[in-house]
């Protein structure tokens, strides 16, 4: 059995590969490869997150946690393109913004590998 935090680390590695691939995408086959990697990363991420939310935070507040998570996703979708637009307008290229964007999957890899599944018995003892 593969630990879910390792699955998320692989997702972040794929995302790094995608960002690097965008730096050299000049043809249709490379763009198709990007799309395949994007689909793989999203599929693994959805599987991982659907396991991690209840395992790490419990089922009692899963709706609230998913609501906050979805709000952050929507905000990221809304404001995420802004740095790319500003970067392109400033530098006439996406290269610098793509390179700086690599910091986010690197942070994700570190956080996912450092994450420890909570010990529910130990937590229950602290709450009593």
N, C-alpha and C positions, 0 to 999 in steps of 0.2 A: 504494500500500500504506500502510495506517495503522499507525503505531507502536503497540505494545501498551501502552506507558505512557500514551498519549493515550486509549486505550480505557478504561483504569482511571480516568483523570481524569474522563471522561464518566460512568463508573459512580458516582464520588463526587459529581458534580454532581447526578445523578439521586437519589442518597441524600439530598442536602441538600433537594432539592425534595420528597422524600417526608416528611422530618421537618417541613418547613414546612406541607405539606398536612395532616399529622396535627393541626396546630394549629387547622385550620378544618374538619375533617371532622365534619359534622353530618347528612349525608344518605347514602343508599345510593349514588347516582351518584358522589359524591366518594370513598366507600369503594371502589367498583369501580375508579375511576381510580387510587387508591392501589395496589390489587392488580395492575393492569396495569403501573404503574411498578415495583413490586417485582419482578414477573416479568422485566421488561426488564433491570433492574439485575442481577439474579441470573444471567440468561443471558449478558449481556456479561461479567460478572465471571468466570464459569466458563470462558468462551472465553479471556479474557485471562490468567487464572492458569495454564491448561493450556499456554499458549505461554510465559509469563514464566518459570515454574519451570525448564524445561530450558534456555531461552535464557540466563538470567542465572546459573544455578547448575550447569549441565551435567546430563548424564544419569546419570553414575556414582552419584550419591547422591540421585537423584530420589525413591526410596522413603522414605529417611530424612527428606528435606525435606517430602514430603507428609505423613508421619506427624506431624512437629512441627506443621505447619500445621493438620492436622485436630485435633490435641490442643488447640491454641489456639482453634479454632472451637468445639469442644465446651465448653471452659471458658467462653468468651464466651456461649454459649447457656445455660449453667447459671447463671452469675453476672450476666449482662447485665440481666435483669429486676429485680435487687435495687435499683439506684438509682431505677428507676421506681416501685417499691413504696414505698420510703422517701420519695421525693419526693411521692407522692400522699398518703401518711399524714401527712406534715409540712405540706404546702401545700394539700391537698385539691384538687389539680389536677396534671395532667401537664405543664402549660405550661413551667414553669421547667426541668424535666429535659429536655424536648424542645429547648428553646433551648440549654441547655448541651451537649446531645448534638451540636449542629452543629459543635462544635470537631473532632470526629473525622473527618468527611468533609473539612473544611478542611485538616487535617493530611494526610489521604490525597491530596488534590489537589496540595498542595505537594510531598510526597514522590514522587508518581508523575511529576510534571513535572521534578523534579530528578534522577530515576533515569537513569543512563546504562548502556546495554547494555555489558557487559564486552567488551574486545577480546581474543579468545582467543589470538591470535598474541602479543600483548604479554604476557599472563599466562604463556604457555608459556615465553617468554624469561626471565621472572623466576624461574620454577621450576627452570630448568636451571642 
